[in-house]
Amino acid sequence: MSNYFGLSRRLLAAMLLGAGSAGALAAPAVSRLTPPSELFASGNPNPPYIARFLPGQRFDLQATVRLDAGATLKDFQFSVDGVATRPAPDTTSVVTTGLTLPKDVNAAVVSQRAFSTLKTGVHRLAVRATQSDGQTVTAEGNFEVVALERDGRPAKNIIIMLGDGMGATHRTAARIIGRGYAQGKAKGLLAMDSFPYTGMVMTSSLDAIVTDSSPGMSNYVTGNKSSNNQEGVWPDDTADAFDNPRIEYLSEYLHRTQGKALGIVTTADIFDATPASMAVHTSNRGNGTGIVDQFLDDRHLTGLSVLMGGGRKWFLPNGDALKADGSRSGQPMNGSQRDDRTDYVLPADVVAGWKASPGKKDASRDLLADFQGSGFAYAHDGAALKTAMASKGGPDKLLGLFAYSNMNVAFDKINKRRGASTIVDDYGFPDQPMLDEMTGAALQVLAKNKNGFVAMIEGASIDKQSHLMDTDRWLLEVIEFDRAVLVAKDFAASHPDTIVIVTADHECSGASIIGASTKPVSALRDATSAPGLAAQRDAVVGTYQAAKFPKYTMEADGYPSSTDVDYKMLIGYGANADRYETWLANTTPTQDSQQPFVGKAPLSTYPDNPNVRNAKTGFMITGQVPGDQAVHTATDVPLSAYGRGAHRLSGVMDNADVFFKLAAVVGGKR
């Protein structure tokens, strides 16, 4: 509503301004001013200041000017604190086509790229636009430049351990399995539990109380709110997914000012929202070809030195790419999903302002060869990763691609190593490294940079399996993630100029620990022959003292011998879709639509979604949300910190505030 009333107020002012013009029926108006502010949206000049920056951090200025019918834009000028900005050559633009506004709206989107200021404090931003008949309009907003605080010695390295979708329940449940309880006391702590400072993080995005992973991650590393599905940008009124107004990432800022390297490690497809939100600027998190190309093309801006995860499908040249006319070339498929429709070409003002690579729509690009040609060692499986790291102390740059899309989850990877399952074989990638192994390799490579690094290590399928309400699989994902946390903690212990934070981009599914089964696992299996509330809920679910203390046996590899134990822990969901529940581990995972061969056997034989999975053996639990999957929640998430400057990361904070706390820990330009 504030946007509506703010716009109405400005439209009225513009009409009054133009009332003296002979024959004028309307007047130009500014319907969007970026960076976003409450001053522009509602007229409130006071905190909270929506847009906040470090001294010298770069960001775009943009406005949407609505013109009279038949009029054109004659001129525009941005100013800060009453002083006109001085854009560098070729860093401004006026866009009047390809807009997402209603067809009857005559408008121009005006931009100035890569603005920055060193002066701290609150600044007044204004845009003045003149249309072809001489009528003008002025709109105002504000932003804050935050003084870079310093105390003590600066940190050299930042490690962000990101458990995607990991709320407090996910951490507690993993502790119960991994450490056990004795008369109400935990027998041990997770690695993330041992961090000395803990806070709570508010996770909302620019446009909703419930975030998706794109702003959930990018808010941490830009200091600013993005809208859902957008990465490192603010929303605009153009259809182009790669021309939105940008905010400089922490990786870009620290590479430009301190020469730091960037490392990205994930168990997801590397185009996914969280890894992309460390380095790529786009308003569409689904534009995989352009996202992955930017990782390499703009490495001079980010310092990218390590990139590991799934996503090989974006690196392979696509001889069967979809053409503009809807036809295909008919060449054999190799798993590639490169597509011109998801590729990128940047406008000239973005290239000039940000010194970014212009991009090219090229589905036939061999991105894997391009990475290797740029000096990246390539590991295609776990064995190759070990070989790469054993040679001469490891490479200076490292690319690891261990699946076509998302990597298999720890539940299935560890069972393959134990010889108990061949699920990973069905995907064609039997030898995938565990996250702790990837983390150790990444830190070994990044530590070679004398100026330090920023690393993001993601346990991605905590979220993905929580969406699917596959309890046993997300539980092992948290355990796998915590083992990676221990690697990061050990690195910081031996490199005391390092800060490590463990947090989440949001909570997923509203997971909660209900209690535990009152039955042995054999009785749970028997109940699947006559499923229903009486047999599988009323006779099984133990709450309060009936839950007792579930006991799991941990193997030498760090994972439970089985999650199907007698009197096992039971998990419920507060943001769930419909599902059939048996309380038993699912034999196979649910289908992953991002896999290129999901429509072929054996992947096509997996259950489509949770509301058909176990339909003949489980009892139906009706969900609170539509669709096939559980959803994210707006619940605050824990953040734990260890190492140099970790004391700054405590208390209740907004996700965007974490950016400024990390910047303070590493200090200013050296």
Steps between C-alpha positions, in 0.01 A plus 500: 500500500788739573616472139150588379464808719859609430436477127166683532666783687771537235253482213293777660809717544600442139152592376506824696847574365383464143158666542625832365603350168250580229305191395678275750277209602760333724864529596798267527535302823763276658351164594823331615822640645796273575663441746172432680412720796215576734541869416393427143249225579313662790650842560670388824856643517588314820646156569492225401715596204430232243815546291832502687855478369863491600714799409588457135267204444354527152132496408275612217261796496178453307155653456189418302353819351141481379448743215195657343351318203702585190778669697864392510768545761715805433744484789562356848745563782570325830631699794620412849459756778412762239815446293465353153677169455770482239461169323797357314466483120256241367371404847148641460207372299137565409283192431152544350436155349479154651333635814275300730253786552146496357491552124326836523772646726758723331814478712878516502734317736807716562818367660842603622731207566757428772456815710685521832587750769748495788306749710325330791157586632149528357482644148210648307465352150302687236417453135374777273351410163381722217269384226490628143249781567715645777303371799718368783462274797724450803492210745705440814620206701787433737775253585764459768874449478614320813835582656733201492563414864825345615615345823801280549688325223307446176413155375654383175253226411120467518331159492121498475355159579147510363256226595226570249161486672661407833299618798546429869305175469734368232800564724338346807386188314850443361643532852255242636605252231869582488575543869216345700352596836548360850225585750425822318857613442667493162798267493679736266466801275494542127795693359270795436378483862855552624534847348527756782264766364143449385229735381167491321448628147186654348470369145233699312560613141426839344150398392380238752533382858585155361814498287617257239866405484604775257461802730544267796865470397567823311373714790789362707759600243372830358366665818175568315164336450423332170161378386413132485659313207752781445875493567718803568254742339195711573175460306436715195239544227687328215457143380874435457618278786857629489459879484356565847669756725792331675649508850866409543553165673733450795718285273519778239563773758777306677660380177505857367628661820710223657567243228317217673406179321154343490410137556153348452420143606154348494325165491244654262527579132745791496249722316266469799387804695746488788827459306387744232418757768868530582610625159229530232258788438160403359130545565426140399663228707394246234717636216759228539708543184563869560556450872767236457669689215531806724691300760786469253452816294504734802764323708710817462234677708447232767837327525336161445760229560292201618164380367372157602167321506259351247390660175709340226197537270576873461864443402448261211441637149139445396470366150125467541424846636157652455506761224305824487244344264432217745687237300803297601808407301448130565853423612544235774440599861799489736324624811551864411225745593664811354239714329505842333182592684681483835827654380602862540614808311555812710401853392787734420456720807535200735815389317650849515400575859588169660779396261301180456532257212233567236383140473379306200209271422689186416339166585785321322764644735731244658516667839692212652779552249490875561547451875793267440645742247484770768721298734245306702587141587195280444375218722212292366462264798628428849809314384596780261460754780741306722749472214481871425560594861792257540704646215745773599288616790191542289411733212473878513146486358252215527178400326308193619180379332373178655150461353292622208291711737459478880738255663354196670426537868717366780247224580554347155869585461597342831292190432684459170833516683374235740383281215142521626340692210552581132280810484792718388566256217153575364612860446821391330733650763606221738805678646392835646702665777345585834469867596780487757735366233401780262543756778851383585605518136349846452671648804833349397478676163367830635769520769757547224379856440718726714220758525248259647163383379124490535358146492140382501442132580139388457316196628230544237274200543409568860255729325421282201418194710304712750287622208434134423439418869752218467606506863770234498674656202511855635620371836809352339543818297537696826751245628699524175489879524620496861797286403590774250457758777763312701743523207443877486542532876826305492624725219420809706674351802820462296444830316394737781446787256179326386136548598247221449124545521239225485149603408209446261333709233159413646316218675328243281183299569429609857669183622441402862600210721169344606649231718581141420341175397362282776557195282801307377582542132360153424158619617526807273565272207209278596272804512560572132297192409190654659567874490284757671472742790436234760796284401756764400415809704298413807693184581844639407551868579643546847501849649638641825637221724379235258768621257785401735847531339547346154834324457697488177826318429766706325750330268866585454412701188311748719147404395237285674496133408127546439237764559237228532565410861265378768308792654641744246460877517193634318488828307190702404463802276313826545528621140432170329313392192301177494712191557473133590698413810640163610770636739746277314790607278398513134677239291550739211507879483219695337553599137723802441356690205833680443675181395526484118409131484224500762248381240692181428532182703605446772450861615149505351401216735558712811190656664392825338437691821411455869125484440539175306807363678395220739138539387432128550696456820466826696226714652408834345601816686315798359721804454454869563630610158402420142725318259727199538767631736547660837601868489737743667395680817575846638644358823828652621802272454803446726842637413815379674845657465856391570840662455625853464230761555235237574373704797334737255259229385270468800157624598203544268590641159363543151659287229619816320677614821727195486670655197612804698616289795716285271637809326595645838683178588718511187553877516542751221727544200859391551 
